[in-house]
């Protein structure tokens, strides 16, 4: 599943998107974003890492 991190107030939320055609510079977003929404375009791997931590299970 492809996601982008969309700004919601003071935080960013992982939002599923459907992607279309892409090249070296551009990616077509078919659905999941509205015109004018603010989203993370660089260094999103930090946010993905934090998202992964939320689903981690720690056993003693």
PyMOL commands that place a pseudoatom at each C-alpha (Angstrom):
pseudoatom trace, name=CA, resn=UNK, resi=1, chain=A, elem=C, hetatm=0, pos=[0.000, 0.000, 0.000]
pseudoatom trace, name=CA, resn=UNK, resi=2, chain=A, elem=C, hetatm=0, pos=[1.294, 3.453, -0.880]
pseudoatom trace, name=CA, resn=UNK, resi=3, chain=A, elem=C, hetatm=0, pos=[0.853, 6.225, 1.671]
pseudoatom trace, name=CA, resn=UNK, resi=4, chain=A, elem=C, hetatm=0, pos=[1.710, 9.891, 1.947]
pseudoatom trace, name=CA, resn=UNK, resi=5, chain=A, elem=C, hetatm=0, pos=[1.891, 11.891, 5.164]
pseudoatom trace, name=CA, resn=UNK, resi=6, chain=A, elem=C, hetatm=0, pos=[-0.711, 14.654, 5.081]
pseudoatom trace, name=CA, resn=UNK, resi=7, chain=A, elem=C, hetatm=0, pos=[-0.639, 17.578, 7.492]
pseudoatom trace, name=CA, resn=UNK, resi=8, chain=A, elem=C, hetatm=0, pos=[-3.571, 17.549, 9.907]
pseudoatom trace, name=CA, resn=UNK, resi=9, chain=A, elem=C, hetatm=0, pos=[-3.225, 20.562, 12.197]
pseudoatom trace, name=CA, resn=UNK, resi=10, chain=A, elem=C, hetatm=0, pos=[0.032, 20.230, 14.142]
pseudoatom trace, name=CA, resn=UNK, resi=11, chain=A, elem=C, hetatm=0, pos=[0.789, 16.652, 13.095]
pseudoatom trace, name=CA, resn=UNK, resi=12, chain=A, elem=C, hetatm=0, pos=[0.995, 14.452, 10.001]
pseudoatom trace, name=CA, resn=UNK, resi=13, chain=A, elem=C, hetatm=0, pos=[-1.225, 11.463, 9.287]
pseudoatom trace, name=CA, resn=UNK, resi=14, chain=A, elem=C, hetatm=0, pos=[-0.433, 8.488, 7.020]
pseudoatom trace, name=CA, resn=UNK, resi=15, chain=A, elem=C, hetatm=0, pos=[-2.991, 8.587, 4.208]
pseudoatom trace, name=CA, resn=UNK, resi=16, chain=A, elem=C, hetatm=0, pos=[-3.399, 5.782, 1.643]
pseudoatom trace, name=CA, resn=UNK, resi=17, chain=A, elem=C, hetatm=0, pos=[-3.103, 6.870, -1.987]
pseudoatom trace, name=CA, resn=UNK, resi=18, chain=A, elem=C, hetatm=0, pos=[-3.510, 5.239, -5.366]
pseudoatom trace, name=CA, resn=UNK, resi=19, chain=A, elem=C, hetatm=0, pos=[-0.667, 6.098, -7.716]
pseudoatom trace, name=CA, resn=UNK, resi=20, chain=A, elem=C, hetatm=0, pos=[-0.692, 6.168, -11.496]
pseudoatom trace, name=CA, resn=UNK, resi=21, chain=A, elem=C, hetatm=0, pos=[2.039, 6.898, -13.989]
pseudoatom trace, name=CA, resn=UNK, resi=22, chain=A, elem=C, hetatm=0, pos=[5.474, 8.025, -12.840]
pseudoatom trace, name=CA, resn=UNK, resi=23, chain=A, elem=C, hetatm=0, pos=[8.799, 9.085, -14.278]
pseudoatom trace, name=CA, resn=UNK, resi=24, chain=A, elem=C, hetatm=0, pos=[12.100, 10.378, -12.868]
pseudoatom trace, name=CA, resn=UNK, resi=25, chain=A, elem=C, hetatm=0, pos=[10.469, 13.565, -11.528]
pseudoatom trace, name=CA, resn=UNK, resi=26, chain=A, elem=C, hetatm=0, pos=[6.736, 13.126, -11.151]
pseudoatom trace, name=CA, resn=UNK, resi=27, chain=A, elem=C, hetatm=0, pos=[4.197, 10.667, -9.768]
pseudoatom trace, name=CA, resn=UNK, resi=28, chain=A, elem=C, hetatm=0, pos=[0.530, 10.833, -10.676]
pseudoatom trace, name=CA, resn=UNK, resi=29, chain=A, elem=C, hetatm=0, pos=[-1.786, 10.579, -7.646]
pseudoatom trace, name=CA, resn=UNK, resi=30, chain=A, elem=C, hetatm=0, pos=[-5.097, 9.138, -8.797]
pseudoatom trace, name=CA, resn=UNK, resi=31, chain=A, elem=C, hetatm=0, pos=[-6.815, 9.283, -5.402]
pseudoatom trace, name=CA, resn=UNK, resi=32, chain=A, elem=C, hetatm=0, pos=[-6.114, 9.935, -1.746]
pseudoatom trace, name=CA, resn=UNK, resi=33, chain=A, elem=C, hetatm=0, pos=[-5.065, 13.605, -1.928]
pseudoatom trace, name=CA, resn=UNK, resi=34, chain=A, elem=C, hetatm=0, pos=[-7.086, 16.745, -2.488]
pseudoatom trace, name=CA, resn=UNK, resi=35, chain=A, elem=C, hetatm=0, pos=[-5.789, 19.796, -4.315]
pseudoatom trace, name=CA, resn=UNK, resi=36, chain=A, elem=C, hetatm=0, pos=[-3.997, 22.112, -1.899]
pseudoatom trace, name=CA, resn=UNK, resi=37, chain=A, elem=C, hetatm=0, pos=[-3.379, 19.534, 0.850]
pseudoatom trace, name=CA, resn=UNK, resi=38, chain=A, elem=C, hetatm=0, pos=[0.001, 19.847, 2.516]
pseudoatom trace, name=CA, resn=UNK, resi=39, chain=A, elem=C, hetatm=0, pos=[2.062, 16.663, 2.544]
pseudoatom trace, name=CA, resn=UNK, resi=40, chain=A, elem=C, hetatm=0, pos=[5.601, 15.477, 3.232]
pseudoatom trace, name=CA, resn=UNK, resi=41, chain=A, elem=C, hetatm=0, pos=[7.662, 15.326, 0.045]
pseudoatom trace, name=CA, resn=UNK, resi=42, chain=A, elem=C, hetatm=0, pos=[11.169, 14.749, 1.459]
pseudoatom trace, name=CA, resn=UNK, resi=43, chain=A, elem=C, hetatm=0, pos=[12.629, 12.596, 4.248]
pseudoatom trace, name=CA, resn=UNK, resi=44, chain=A, elem=C, hetatm=0, pos=[9.357, 10.730, 4.799]
pseudoatom trace, name=CA, resn=UNK, resi=45, chain=A, elem=C, hetatm=0, pos=[11.385, 7.637, 5.787]
pseudoatom trace, name=CA, resn=UNK, resi=46, chain=A, elem=C, hetatm=0, pos=[11.650, 9.169, 9.291]
pseudoatom trace, name=CA, resn=UNK, resi=47, chain=A, elem=C, hetatm=0, pos=[7.866, 9.232, 9.556]
pseudoatom trace, name=CA, resn=UNK, resi=48, chain=A, elem=C, hetatm=0, pos=[7.567, 5.705, 8.131]
pseudoatom trace, name=CA, resn=UNK, resi=49, chain=A, elem=C, hetatm=0, pos=[10.044, 4.502, 10.769]
pseudoatom trace, name=CA, resn=UNK, resi=50, chain=A, elem=C, hetatm=0, pos=[7.934, 6.053, 13.528]
pseudoatom trace, name=CA, resn=UNK, resi=51, chain=A, elem=C, hetatm=0, pos=[4.806, 4.475, 12.042]
pseudoatom trace, name=CA, resn=UNK, resi=52, chain=A, elem=C, hetatm=0, pos=[6.532, 1.079, 12.138]
pseudoatom trace, name=CA, resn=UNK, resi=53, chain=A, elem=C, hetatm=0, pos=[7.359, 1.539, 15.818]
pseudoatom trace, name=CA, resn=UNK, resi=54, chain=A, elem=C, hetatm=0, pos=[3.657, 1.935, 16.642]
pseudoatom trace, name=CA, resn=UNK, resi=55, chain=A, elem=C, hetatm=0, pos=[2.926, -1.543, 15.314]
pseudoatom trace, name=CA, resn=UNK, resi=56, chain=A, elem=C, hetatm=0, pos=[5.876, -3.189, 17.036]
pseudoatom trace, name=CA, resn=UNK, resi=57, chain=A, elem=C, hetatm=0, pos=[5.147, -5.667, 19.801]
pseudoatom trace, name=CA, resn=UNK, resi=58, chain=A, elem=C, hetatm=0, pos=[7.589, -5.972, 22.675]
pseudoatom trace, name=CA, resn=UNK, resi=59, chain=A, elem=C, hetatm=0, pos=[7.544, -9.156, 24.720]
pseudoatom trace, name=CA, resn=UNK, resi=60, chain=A, elem=C, hetatm=0, pos=[9.409, -9.732, 27.964]
for i in range(1, 60): cmd.bond("trace and resi %d" % i, "trace and resi %d" % (i + 1))
show_as sticks, trace
zoom trace
